[in-house]
Amino acid sequence: MIDYKKKYLKYKKKYLMAKKMYGGGRRNTLQEKKRTLEGDIQKYKVLKDQGKIDAKDLPTVNEKISKWEQEIEEINQEIAEINGKNKELTPETDKSEGWAPWLWDKGTSIATESAKIGAKIAASAATSGVTSVANLTYDKIYTPITDRNNYIEEIKKLLDNPNNIEEINKIYEKMKKKYKGDNMKLMIEQINSGIKTYLNKYKKEQNQTHWYEVYIKDKSEKANEKMKTIIETSLEKKYTDEESYAEALDIKQVAEGKITDVIGEHVRKNLLEFLETTSGYGESFAPTEPTTIENIKNTFETLSEDPDLSFFNRLTEAISPDSLWSGIEFGAAVVGDGASAGLEVAASFLGGQKTIKKN
């Protein structure tokens, strides 16, 4: 008989050991503090741009911002020290435990989920027998791990030729049809991390940068620029309502009554493109001054305080985790990339009305 209690305790022991070894608790605390500070800085910058801070208060506000920026710099240094002390484990570098330490090192949320799975295994053993336990274990743990490894291997086989970009993108699309929400987010991070390991190994062995690394960095910069444009356009306030804001973002002709949803999908899709491109690759692949969800969220929330711009509340929903990683369009509206693509709105929302397209 399999001792399921012992099996669960083994999972728990591995998690606690990994957390202690890799500084997960301290690093997560630092990253959370950094995100909070970045959000505060962005909020005050928006208020300054809108002229909502009295002149007499500006020196104090500027001092606060400067202090917070210094704190962020110190946090970045401490995180770098933690990362330097704790060499990243991957399925390739860790031969003793395979995927497990690498998986647990990715954060407490993953480890917590693994602990929950261990508890479910024990509970299932008591009620449903060994077969159900085996199925639960395979479906919840080994199937995603197997899928991830297969996706990574499929991509690696295509990295010998720059003309395979379209085929590589198809692998990601195939994955996103199977995984949704947090599972999709985690899978993207793990696939990208696996590819990063391959690219770093290639650079070390060949003494040159792989073409795919150049491609990823360029794609990250372009995706980041799109998000910066959205934030800058929002702050410039050369608009008075949803329609003029859509025009400022170069979105043309949308179905009446659906304008806010269309803008929301435009923002969601561009932010998702940036996150999917950069997730798992780490700071060495990241663009300069990368966009953060906190930056754009705080921008939208602050702008929504203006009664005439309350539609920004709805746009904030578009970048919430539930919407961002849902795998479906925000408000079921599909939007193209600026002036270069066709804009289509689902006919089901228009009572059978024909889809509207931009010329």
Secondary structure as UniProt FT lines:
FT   HELIX           4..22
FT   HELIX           24..49
FT   TURN            50..51
FT   HELIX           55..57
FT   HELIX           58..85
FT   TURN            91..93
FT   TURN            95..99
FT   HELIX           100..104
FT   TURN            105..106
FT   HELIX           108..137
FT   HELIX           138..142
FT   HELIX           143..158
FT   TURN            159..160
FT   HELIX           162..164
FT   HELIX           165..178
FT   HELIX           181..206
FT   HELIX           211..236
FT   HELIX           242..248
FT   TURN            249..250
FT   TURN            256..257
FT   HELIX           259..278
FT   TURN            279..281
FT   HELIX           283..285
FT   HELIX           293..303
FT   TURN            304..305
FT   HELIX           307..309
FT   TURN            310..311
FT   HELIX           312..318
FT   HELIX           321..324
FT   HELIX           330..332
FT   STRAND          333..334
FT   HELIX           338..340
FT   STRAND          344..345
FT   HELIX           347..350
FT   TURN            351..352
//
